[in-house]
Amino acid sequence: MTSSDLFARAVRVMPGGNTRSTLYIPPVPPYAASGEGAVVRDVDGHEVLDLHGNYTALVHGNGHPVIGAAVSTALADGACFGLPTRHDVALAERICARVPAVERVRFTTSGSEAVMMALRTARAFTGRTTVLRFAGSYHGNYDGVLDLGARGLTPGAASELLTVPVGDGKAFAAAVTAARGDLAAVILDLMPNRAGLRPLDPAFVALVRDVTATHDVLLVVDEVITLRLGVGGMQERYGLRPDLVTMGKVIGGGLAVGAWGGREDVMAVLDPREPGALAHAGTFSANPLSAAAGTAALDLLDEPTIARLNAYGDDLRKRVAALGYAVSGSGSLFRLLDLNGAADWWRLYRGGLLVGGNGLCALSTVMGTDTVDELERRFAAARGPG
Ligand SMILES: Cc1ncc(COP(=O)(O)O)c(C=O)c1O
């Protein structure tokens, strides 16, 4: 069965043959067959080096044996239960131990749901409604954080959201001061991918922390992509202690996951022992397979491993820039800024490189210096002569 055969079937059952807008590659996307380590193979027999990692989730590459064994062991006990399991406790312990701001945590099945629940938690805690986000930041599928022009949004969703340019301290402070009686939370991504994947200026981040603290507005830091950059996430580089943190991707070891957590007193609004607690369910929240995979993945992602991975990323980014690509990012995450549509994506793919449709790239811990050399060679070849 080729990609064309699969796509011909897909268009008869899914709109445009697609179920995930971010994986739409015209005219016919290659369909994955299998992956091993840093390599992904498609159903047409083409092999590529995986810089996509399912939009940065696969920090240990494809089919890592330790994560696979953890999932198999959990599955042998049963896929999921109508009872909590030891697996969610173990993953929660790992996250709380790594991220000091996360004193209590809860799980979801995606980063989008984690963002939705973090903002609902902030509203429940403060009794206020409005949320402030920064222009160009992507926080997932939740209505409450989408660009105001997005189709299908209700006027209500738009009226509860303020959008301020990222990096503009004056505009931010003015917006918070004006809205402070209504403002429940500010949501911040320290290196917003869709705004160009550039680390925010530490002075701006410090100002955001100060202004939110002054007005008792909760600061939610979205680390769904950036958590992999440090044991305690990217916030650790900024010496930042947010009130709430949203997470996803690497904390599921390649399985569906999301989590939000933060201050004990804020997260206490979810304590079911208290009357009137904020309810949060989810049939597959903290499911044993994701939790077991995530625990194994975090155990493999220790400080020296992260330092090595970030160093490879910094090295590769420099080498790729020297080849004439416009690149941004930090550590193991980078973005090709001049990837211009499907033709560019296909040139890289045919040259053996799998990158995000928007140019987002992520290294994985199974890559060594030889992989970095090979990646550079492939980027050079894809650039073509001259
Ligand atoms: C910063 C950020 N927040 C939230 C999300 C949503 O996560 P998910 O795709 O797991 O719903 C994403 C997804 O890429 C993201 O990049």
The ligand as a Gaussian input file, in Angstrom:
#p B3LYP/6-31G(d) Opt

LIG

0 1
 C        3.353000      25.834000      23.155000
 C        2.256000      24.841000      22.900000
 N        1.212000      24.766000      23.742000
 C        0.235000      23.857000      23.584000
 C        0.247000      22.980000      22.524000
 C       -0.866000      21.986000      22.354000
 O       -0.424000      20.693000      22.624000
 P       -1.152000      19.436000      21.949000
 O       -0.802000      19.458000      20.495000
 O       -0.607000      18.251000      22.694000
 O       -2.617000      19.625000      22.172000
 C        1.311000      23.025000      21.616000
 C        1.377000      22.074000      20.489000
 O        2.257000      22.065000      19.681000
 C        2.334000      23.990000      21.798000
 O        3.344000      24.085000      20.937000

